[in-house]
Amino acid sequence: MHYEIERRFLISGLRPGLNLGHPLSIVQGYFEVPFPEHSLRIRIIDDKSAFVTQKLGIGVMRKEREYPIDINVGKMLLESCAHVIMKKRYFFKSWTIDFFCGHLDGLIIAEKELTSLRYQKVNPPSWLVNARDITDSISNFHLARLATELEGTNAIALPEVYRLLSKKIPKIVLTGGPCSGKSSIMKSIQKKFGDSVHCVPEVATILISQLGISLLPDDQVARQRFSRSIYRIQKIFEATSAEHAASRGKKCLILDRGSIDAAAYMSGGLSEMEHIYQTTREAEYSQYDLVICLEVPPKDIYEKVKHNNPARSETYEQAERLGEKIREVWFKHPGFCLIPNYFSWTEQEDIAMGLVINL
């Protein structure tokens, strides 16, 4: 496995008069994989050669494995791909320029491969017209999915790509231990900001309460399977909610817990979560812009709140330990903000509101 280091630019065209030479005709198919930062593709070039490629990660540097395969095997695998793109590839002055075809007709992307992260800053040459860096935002896998979405519609690719680029919406995680006040603060935020924010409920609670799922404490396989289900559904909730919120001009997403919260409930913590989800803490951190963590309240308040909620079974000591674990898995996030329990409920709400406003 080696590292692919490159910068990608969306361009509107090339300076007239450039002699690009003869292009390669490329068909690329992507399989749906369960991990958000992995991709697995089949590439067929000029209907003569085929390659299978795995990429791990996002951004300027990604791990890559690529192997040549028999052309007939490649065509067979291509038929099973969920998403397919077609393009004409040119090479010019150390740049790779792809003109997309089919449902992505009109889209042009220029790529510059780098030898080291030390030289990752790239100033696109003047012969690339209206170059916009999309390295950290749109991959070919995203474009392949877009091509699938455009099938059977009259939509034009380029406006949809610019919509994808502009739809990034801040994600705020609201987390904390039992009885820390997440639900009440979520309701207060909804009441204050109304339709300008979009709130996403906790996935695990929905699955357990609505589906009546209960797991035996010693059934490790079932618990891991359930954890993976939560993770996949969480990602679907977040992606769908983000697209909905962005299309309606909302300020941000407020999430009742984020993906990293699961590590606090696993005996192996973050390392177990990374293994089960096939991800990394850094990759999950990158999905969220702000993390508001609430401390478990003092014991007298906890016992009072617990008494009013028959679903709560944790002792105060257990709740405190769980709250500490949640804080530990999140505190290295660059946008982590802890609201201590010596503040009153009203003060905590005011602090949380201020963080949302200032994001």
QUIZINOR-V87033 format. One record per residue. RES is the residue in one letter. PSI is psi in radians with two decimals (NA if undefined). OMEGA is omega in whole degrees, -180 to 180 (999 if undefined). BURIAL is I if it has 9 or more other C-alpha atoms within 8 Angstrom, else O. Layout:
RES_PSI_OMEGA_BURIAL, RES_PSI_OMEGA_BURIAL
This chain:
M_2.36_175_O, H_3.03_-180_O, Y_2.30_172_O, E_2.16_180_I, I_2.01_-177_I, E_2.77_172_I, R_2.44_-178_I, R_2.40_-178_I, F_2.30_170_I, L_2.21_-179_I, I_2.73_179_I, S_-0.22_178_I, G_-3.00_179_O, L_2.69_176_I, R_2.34_-179_I, P_2.56_175_O, G_-0.03_179_O, L_2.37_177_O, N_1.76_-175_O, L_-0.23_-179_O, G_-2.83_-176_O, H_2.34_-178_O, P_2.84_167_I, L_2.46_174_I, S_2.09_-174_I, I_2.33_170_I, V_2.24_-179_I, Q_2.26_177_I, G_2.51_-178_I, Y_2.39_172_I, F_2.57_172_I, E_2.20_179_O, V_2.70_-172_O, P_-0.10_-174_O, F_2.22_-170_O, P_-0.39_-177_O, E_0.28_176_I, H_2.64_169_I, S_2.58_179_I, L_2.07_-173_I, R_2.78_170_I, I_2.26_178_I, R_2.26_176_I, I_2.21_-175_I, I_2.15_177_I, D_0.45_179_O, D_0.41_-176_O, K_-0.59_-176_O, S_2.67_-177_I, A_2.58_-180_I, F_2.54_171_I, V_2.33_-173_I, T_2.35_172_I, Q_2.32_176_I, K_2.43_-179_I, L_2.24_176_I, G_-3.14_179_I, I_2.89_174_O, G_-2.74_-171_O, V_-0.52_-179_I, M_2.22_179_I, R_2.58_174_I, K_2.48_-176_I, E_2.36_169_I, R_2.30_179_I, E_2.36_-179_O, Y_2.37_173_O, P_2.50_178_O, I_2.90_178_I, D_2.40_-176_O, I_-0.66_180_I, N_-0.64_175_O, V_-0.72_179_O, G_-0.75_179_I, K_-0.65_178_I, M_-0.79_180_O, L_-0.61_179_I, L_-0.61_180_I, E_-0.39_-179_O, S_0.03_-179_O, C_2.49_-180_I, A_-0.53_-175_O, H_2.41_-177_I, V_2.43_173_I, I_2.72_177_I, M_2.49_-179_I, K_2.80_172_I, K_2.19_-176_I, R_2.26_177_I, Y_2.70_176_I, F_2.25_-177_I, F_2.04_175_O, K_0.96_179_O, S_0.16_177_O, W_2.60_172_I, T_2.25_-176_I, I_2.11_-178_I, D_2.16_172_I, F_1.97_-176_I, F_2.66_-177_I, C_-3.10_177_I, G_-2.30_-177_O, H_-0.27_179_I, L_0.38_-178_I, D_2.36_-179_I, G_-0.21_-180_I, L_2.28_179_I, I_2.24_179_I, I_2.29_177_I, A_2.38_-178_I, E_2.48_176_I, K_2.00_179_I, E_2.40_-176_I, L_2.76_180_I, T_-0.29_-177_O, S_2.63_175_O, L_-0.32_179_O, R_-0.43_-177_O, Y_0.68_-174_O, Q_-0.26_177_I, K_2.22_-176_O, V_2.20_173_O, N_1.91_-177_O, P_2.43_-180_O, P_2.83_-176_O, S_-0.36_-179_O, W_-0.10_169_O, L_2.00_-173_I, V_2.25_177_I, N_0.90_-178_O, A_2.29_179_I, R_2.16_-177_O, D_2.12_179_I, I_0.31_-175_I, T_-0.75_-174_I, D_0.13_-174_O, S_-0.71_-176_O, I_2.15_176_I, S_3.02_175_O, N_-0.50_176_O, F_-0.74_176_I, H_-0.74_-179_O, L_-0.64_178_I, A_-0.72_176_I, R_-0.69_178_I, L_-0.72_178_O, A_-0.69_178_I, T_-0.73_-180_I, E_-0.53_-178_O, L_-0.23_180_I, E_2.31_177_O, G_0.15_178_O, T_2.98_175_O, N_0.18_-178_O, A_2.56_179_O, I_2.45_-171_I, A_-0.84_-170_I, L_-0.82_177_I, P_-0.60_179_O, E_-0.63_178_I, V_-0.78_179_O, Y_-0.54_176_O, R_-0.70_177_O, L_-0.69_-179_I, L_-0.56_-175_I, S_-0.06_-172_O, K_0.01_179_I, K_2.21_-178_O, I_2.39_-177_I, P_2.42_177_I, K_2.15_-180_I, I_2.16_178_I, V_2.28_173_I, L_2.02_-174_I, T_3.03_-180_I, G_3.01_-179_I, G_-3.11_-180_I, P_2.42_177_I, C_0.42_-179_I, S_-0.17_176_I, G_0.26_-179_O, K_-0.85_-175_I, S_-0.75_-178_O, S_-0.66_178_O, I_-0.67_177_I, M_-0.78_179_I, K_-0.68_179_O, S_-0.70_178_I, I_-0.75_178_I, Q_-0.72_-178_I, K_-0.71_-177_O, K_-0.79_-173_O, F_-0.27_177_O, G_-2.30_-175_O, D_-0.03_-178_O, S_-0.20_175_I, V_2.76_178_I, H_2.11_-177_I, C_2.38_-178_I, V_2.11_-178_I, P_2.92_180_O, E_2.18_-175_I, V_-0.81_-177_I, A_-0.72_180_O, T_-0.72_180_O, I_-0.83_-178_I, L_-0.73_-177_I, I_-0.80_-175_I, S_-0.70_-176_O, Q_-0.56_-179_O, L_-0.12_179_O, G_0.55_-178_O, I_2.30_173_O, S_2.45_-175_O, L_2.47_175_O, L_2.38_-176_O, P_-0.56_-175_O, D_0.10_-180_O, D_1.45_-174_O, Q_-0.68_-179_O, V_-0.79_-180_O, A_-0.67_-180_O, R_-0.71_178_I, Q_-0.70_178_I, R_-0.72_179_O, F_-0.70_179_O, S_-0.73_178_I, R_-0.66_178_I, S_-0.77_178_O, I_-0.77_-178_I, Y_-0.82_-179_I, R_-0.76_-179_I, I_-0.66_177_I, Q_-0.77_-180_I, K_-0.68_177_O, I_-0.80_178_O, F_-0.83_-175_I, E_-0.81_-178_I, A_-0.78_-179_O, T_-0.73_180_O, S_-0.69_180_I, A_-0.75_179_I, E_-0.74_178_I, H_-0.82_-177_O, A_-0.75_-179_I, A_-0.71_-179_I, S_-0.32_-180_O, R_0.22_173_O, G_0.52_-179_O, K_2.76_-176_I, K_-0.72_-174_I, C_3.00_171_I, L_2.40_171_I, I_2.03_-174_I, L_2.21_172_I, D_1.61_-175_I, R_2.68_176_I, G_-3.14_-174_I, S_-0.59_-177_O, I_-0.42_-180_I, D_-0.56_-177_I, A_-0.54_-178_I, A_-0.51_-179_I, A_-0.35_-178_I, Y_0.02_-180_O, M_2.44_-179_I, S_-0.54_-180_O, G_0.05_176_O, G_-2.47_-175_I, L_-0.68_-179_I, S_-0.68_178_O, E_-0.72_179_I, M_-0.77_180_I, E_-0.65_179_I, H_-0.83_-177_O, I_-0.74_-176_I, Y_-0.17_-176_I, Q_0.93_-180_O, T_-3.00_175_I, T_2.77_177_O, R_-0.74_-178_I, E_-0.68_179_O, A_-0.70_179_I, E_-0.71_177_I, Y_-0.70_-174_I, S_-0.26_-179_O, Q_-0.22_-173_O, Y_2.49_-177_I, D_-0.51_-177_I, L_2.42_177_I, V_1.99_178_I, I_1.99_-176_I, C_2.17_-179_I, L_2.34_177_I, E_2.64_173_I, V_2.38_-176_I, P_2.91_175_I, P_2.78_-171_O, K_-0.76_-178_O, D_-0.69_179_O, I_-0.71_179_O, Y_-0.82_-178_I, E_-0.63_179_I, K_-0.79_-180_O, V_-0.72_-180_I, K_-0.68_-180_I, H_-0.54_-180_O, N_-0.02_-179_O, N_1.66_-177_O, P_-0.28_180_O, A_-0.27_-180_O, R_2.14_-178_O, S_-0.20_-176_O, E_2.44_170_O, T_2.92_180_O, Y_-0.69_-180_I, E_-0.73_178_O, Q_-0.72_179_O, A_-0.72_179_I, E_-0.77_-180_I, R_-0.72_179_O, L_-0.71_177_I, G_-0.69_178_I, E_-0.70_179_I, K_-0.71_179_I, I_-0.75_177_I, R_-0.70_-178_I, E_-0.64_-178_O, V_-0.30_-177_I, W_-0.37_-163_I, F_-0.32_178_O, K_-0.06_176_O, H_2.33_-177_O, P_-0.36_179_O, G_0.42_-177_O, F_2.34_177_I, C_2.04_179_I, L_2.27_174_O, I_1.87_-175_I, P_2.76_-176_O, N_0.00_176_I, Y_-0.16_172_O, F_2.58_176_I, S_2.92_178_O, W_-0.77_-178_O, T_-0.75_179_O, E_-0.69_178_O, Q_-0.73_178_I, E_-0.75_-180_I, D_-0.71_179_O, I_-0.81_180_I, A_-0.76_178_I, M_-0.77_-179_I, G_-0.67_178_O, L_-0.71_179_O, V_-0.76_-178_O, I_-0.69_-173_O, N_-0.02_-179_O, L_NA_999_O
